[in-house]
Amino acid sequence: MYKSSKNLLSRSEWYCHQAFRALNQAAVIDERLREERSRAFISKWLRRNLKVYDNFKLSIEGLKSFFEDAKA
């Protein structure tokens, strides 16, 4: 009753928020982000720009393209 009346996070929710907070400031290469429930902990601005690749080669090509576009 206390938890629900105070809108507190469960231990698991708190841990997830803390763990994913650092990811919001880094380049993200993490298999867990294929899952919608994990992406929910990522900041909205980053979530909108998150790209999921099917293999490593495609991810490297996407990364190269990103940096080439950033230089231009």
Rosetta blueprint (number, residue, H / E / L):
1 M L
2 Y H
3 K H
4 S H
5 S H
6 K H
7 N L
8 L L
9 L L
10 S L
11 R H
12 S H
13 E H
14 W H
15 Y H
16 C H
17 H H
18 Q H
19 A H
20 F H
21 R H
22 A H
23 L H
24 N L
25 Q L
26 A L
27 A L
28 V L
29 I L
30 D L
31 E H
32 R H
33 L H
34 R H
35 E L
36 E H
37 R H
38 S H
39 R H
40 A L
41 F L
42 I L
43 S L
44 K H
45 W H
46 L H
47 R H
48 R L
49 N L
50 L L
51 K L
52 V L
53 Y L
54 D L
55 N L
56 F H
57 K H
58 L H
59 S H
60 I H
61 E H
62 G H
63 L H
64 K H
65 S H
66 F H
67 F H
68 E H
69 D H
70 A H
71 K H
72 A L
